[in-house]
Amino acid sequence: MDAFVVTGGKHLKGRVRASGAKNAALPIMAAALLADGPVRLKNVPNLADIRTMMRLLRELGMKVERQERSGDMILENVDLSRVAAPYSIMRTMRAGICVLGPLVARRGRAEVSLPGGCAIGDRPVDLHMKGMKALGAKLEVKHGYIHASCKRLRGTEMYLGGPFGSTVTGTANVLMAAVLAKGTTVIDCAACEPEVQDLSRMLVKMGALIHGIGSPRLVVEGVDRLSGAEHSVIPDRIEAGTFLVAAAATRGDVTVEGARWNDLFALVHMLREAGAHVEHYDDTIRVRAPDRLRSLDVTTLPFPGFPTDLQAQMMAMLTAADGISVVTEKIYPDRFMHVAELNRMGAGVRKEGNAAVVHGQRRLSGAPVMASDLRASAALVIAGLMAEGKTTISRIYHLDRGYDRLELKLNRLGAYVRRIKEK
Ligand code: EPU
């Protein structure tokens, strides 16, 4: 297994570009199941999760290739009789559930394994199923698989809110089903995340009729068929945000290209409140940090609130800020696996229910730590950059699921991160 050895104490400086957004690319790839004709995707990041989705779509009878020169991905339906998404693939990547809606809508049937467990807490799919049932699909869970069928889905009105607000992949799934349903569908309490907006724009290019893109009420007029299309995936706001936080945490000066102001507004607001200077032009954001940052209260919320996928990275930064910060998690109440590891490095973080109290002004010291999930891994890398001495982060495969050559990009900014093989 690969590990990172991070030598701390460097101030990050320079320019870096965010890759395409993983969480936009994954449902958009699944949307190709709906197309009569080839789909060409640009700016798809080169990540483990993307390769897993390619494997899943091939299993579902699609031809999926990456062009060597351009990096473009071409997807085309070949065998429409394949409808089974097996556990062997689904257990490693939850976004695989996004094939449910398109399979039922286009092929009339789906057998999709319930996704595997997850280190960030419970991740049910009841809202996905509620939406599919509302559209008229017959659904049954048997032996760990969702069996779904329907000759032609029917438009309806539905409320897709859950105990923690809207659902990102749930909205994506139901939206992809509704575009081929007969009649009009209204999805209320739809997720507004930029990734759902990007999927909606892709579906519109394929011929779908969707109103209210970016709002919590999506109105979909179903059509009989969708064509192939070409689409460039938006840049990854979480990767961009990770660089911005790393810049502030190391008292650096970093300009991130592919950082869309409107997608990152909550983070920018928080960084400014902490005392960092943040400027932007076009899709570029520059962060310059003073020697001392102020403490903050950060609460994760659905978009446009502060993203849960940047909570761990922000917490790492706050371990050195002046004063006491409170980080409250309103999306995944158990997403605090990084707390114990940060404390191993000398942080003063105490978990209190769905919040963490961060006593700042700590000088972190390098230590061996364990990555538990994708964003916790990114937080440990930031902590390693802030720390005195060397930090060895094991199980870096979590990080490779969502960051394209993170160590290379950080090293170009003056960091010293080495990838090693661990037994
Ligand atoms: N929820 C339900 N029922 C459902 C679906 C969700 O109760 O049927 C709950 C979840 O348990 C959670 C909340 O609703 O408490 C929000 O979950 P959501 O469905 O929005 O999460 P997701 O779609 O499974 C996506 C991202 C996650 C990101 C969340 C929240 C993808 C592939 N994944 O997950 O990304 O944290 O939205 O923004 O888009 C990551 O990239 O590291 C990651 C975990």
Boltz pocket constraint, residues with backbone or C-beta under 6 A from the ligand:
constraints:
  - pocket:
      binder: B
      contacts: [[A, 22], [A, 23], [A, 24], [A, 26], [A, 94], [A, 95], [A, 122], [A, 123], [A, 124], [A, 125], [A, 126], [A, 127], [A, 128], [A, 129], [A, 162], [A, 163], [A, 164], [A, 165], [A, 166], [A, 167], [A, 168], [A, 169], [A, 170], [A, 191], [A, 195], [A, 308], [A, 309], [A, 330], [A, 331], [A, 332], [A, 374], [A, 375], [A, 402]]
      max_distance: 6.0
